[in-house]
Amino acid sequence: MKPANTDSPSQSARRKNAILGALSSTLMRLTSVAVLLWLRAGMEPGAFLSRLTLLLIVLGIGSIPFIWISLKTRLKEIQGGEEDAAAQY
């Protein structure tokens, strides 16, 4: 009887890990945006730090769609078996 290969997780485990990674990354971005919004609420409107904080908020929110685009690409790679094919070499 051949032992199970413990080096390579199954496709379902890789999919689950990819989804959990995207969710945790999104949650971290949203948390940082919430903290920046809270900090910005106490700042003087129009001040340099207020504008800088707003820029960081926009960049944080703007990066979230790219996380999900990357997830979609990653899930296609997993479904296509690219890692499985590369593991044979």
N, C-alpha and C positions, 0 to 999 in steps of 0.2 A: 504494500500500500504506500503510495507516494504522499509525503506530508504536504499539507496545505502551504501555499506560498504566502508567508506573512509579510513579505516586503512590499507587496503591491496591494493596496486596498481595492475593494470591489468598486465597480462603477457607481453603485448606489451610495457607497460611503464617500466617494470623491464628489459626487453631486451634492450630498448633504453638507460636506465640508465647504464647498464653494458657496453654497447658499448661506450657510452660517457666517462665513467670512464677509459676504456682501452685506448681510443684515447687521453684523456687529460694526462694520465700517460706517454704514449709514447711521446707525445709532450714535456712534462716537461723533460724527459730523454734526448731527442734529443737537447733541448735547453741547458741543462747543459753540454752536450758533446760539443756543438758548443762554449760555453763560455770557457770550458777547452782547446779546440783546439786553440782558440784565445789567451788565456793566455800562452799556451805552445809555441806559435810562437815567443814570445819575450824572451824566456828563452835560456840560454846557453845549447847547445846540450850535452847530457851525464851527466848533473848535476843531483843531487839527486832529486830536485824538478821537473825537467823535466821528469825523470823516474816515479816519483810518480804520476804526472799528467797523463802520458800515461796509467798507471795502472788504474786510476780512469776512464779514457775514455773507456778503454776496458771493465771494469766492468759495466759502464753505458750502453754501447751498448749490452753487453752480457745479461743484464737483460731484454731487450725488448722482446725476444721470450717467456720468461716465463709469461709476462703479457698476451700475446695472447693465450698461453696454458691455463692460468687461465680463460680467457674469454670464451674459448671454453667449458671448464668444467662448468662454470657458466651458459652458455646458455643451455647446456644439462639439468642442474638442473631445470632451469625455464621451459623448454619445458616438462620435465617429471612431473611437478606439485608438486615437493617435498615440496615447501613452502606452497602451497595450502593445501596439505595433513597435514602438521604439524600445520597449522593454525586452523584446526578443533578440536585440542585437547586443 
